Amino acid sequence: MAGYSKIYCIGGEGGFMGSNGINLIEFQILVGDGDRQWLEVRYFNKRIRPMGRVRSIIAKGPESHYPDALIDACLAFFPEYFASCPSLTQVVDALGNASRIDFDFDGEPSG
């Protein structure tokens, strides 16, 4: 049986120097567990768009590959934040119309 084990909230600092925790959650990354671990996105800010059509990422392996899996998810789900990265355009082009990225296939991403 599959289900979610973690939710990561991405947003800005709340209150004075972040004293209120996250204020205005932009999106959430949900971690699902089943026969393989996956990460998927739930947007609250409708202006944020993923790379192409990517809605989920299959992690390289369970738990042991954090924070890499979270960084991969942030890149895939909020590429605009990383717009200054010189290789981002190549990654977006390589993904094409893929709706998921699978890092569990020999450690190399596949769509």
Buried (B, 14 or more C-beta within 10 A) or exposed (E): EEEEEBEBEBBEEBEEEEEEEEEEBBBBBBBBBEEBBBBBBEBEEEEBBBBBEBBBBBBBEBEEBEEEBBEBBBBBBBBEEBEEEEEBEEBBEEBEEBEBBBBBEEEEBEB
